């Protein structure tokens, strides 16, 4: 439903004489080499995204160095508007047990529905949160990326998050 509303808004913009819509993607990368403590508390890495547009599609890439038992990890990603989604959850989604690396939802199946980010503004701090729930092998988040799809004819200026989110309810 959200995608239909976004497309409807884009169609109205074109009818009103706005510039020709062009869908774009931009990728932001962070290489934190963040140690995920064995059976420890949550750790996080923050990435600033400078993209004043609304999200029409999104993918998240993660590369984790771990020798075995990646199935005891939980990983969440939080948007600048505090929408926190769980992507990696204790062996779900088809990630390999050793050194998982790949894109959600392309290579692996996320635990939560990533379309919940569609319609939010992309601009701001994105946070990845990692936790190892068992003892055994310590892991390291070596890299993560956020690939954001947007329409370059629709910017965020003049709109509030509340107004945009109301369109998607």
Helices and strands as residue ranges (DSSP letters): H 2-15, E 23-30, E 34-36, E 43-49, E 57-65, G 70-72, E 73-78, E 84-89, G 92-94, E 101-104, G 114-117, E 124-132, E 139-151, H 161-167
